[in-house]
Amino acid sequence: MNSATVVLLSCLLILCAQAQPHRSKKCKCLNGSISHIKLELLRKISVPVFHKPSSFCPQLEIIIVLENKVKCVNPESPLGKLLQRNKSRQEIAALTTTRATVQQTQEPQLVHDVVAAQ
C-alpha cells in the first residue's frame, strides 16, 4: 500500500470513530424508574430523552428532568406509554409539516413552468 492509501484509510477510521454517538457503555436507568408523577409536575417536563435498545443496554430508556433532577421512566408504565405516544405524534406532525413545506415550495415552480411553456 502506498502512503496516500494509508493516510486515506486513517482519515476514514478517525471520521467513523468521531461519528459514533457519545453514549455510555451501560444502561443509564440502573437505579430503578418512576411509573407516575403528580399532574402539576407533568406539565413541567422538558423534552424527554429516549434511548433505544442497543448492544450496551438491551431495554428502552426514557429519561426526563423534574425540578432539576434526572428521573428514569418505566417504558411499560402509563406515563412511559404516554410519553412514547406523544413522541410518535410529534414525529408524525414533523413529517406532515415537512411534506407540506416541500409541496408549498414546489408549487410555485410548477406554476412558473406552466406559464413559461405557454
C-alpha angles and dihedrals in degrees: 000000000000123000094255091059092048091050092048093050091047091052091049091050092051092048092050091049091050092050093059113106114256098240126143118252094244141053115283095209100062096128096062132267140250123252100193142012136194115280094241090054091050090068091053096056112121118216107308118235117229119202110193120216112279140168088275097049121020097200135069111257124202115193125189135176117232121179091339091309124115112229132183118223123213104243091212094053122095089253092051092049090048091053091048092050091049090050090052091049091050091050091050091047090050091051092048091049091048092050092048091050092049091049092049092051092047097047097069089051090053091050090048090051092051092049091047091050092056 
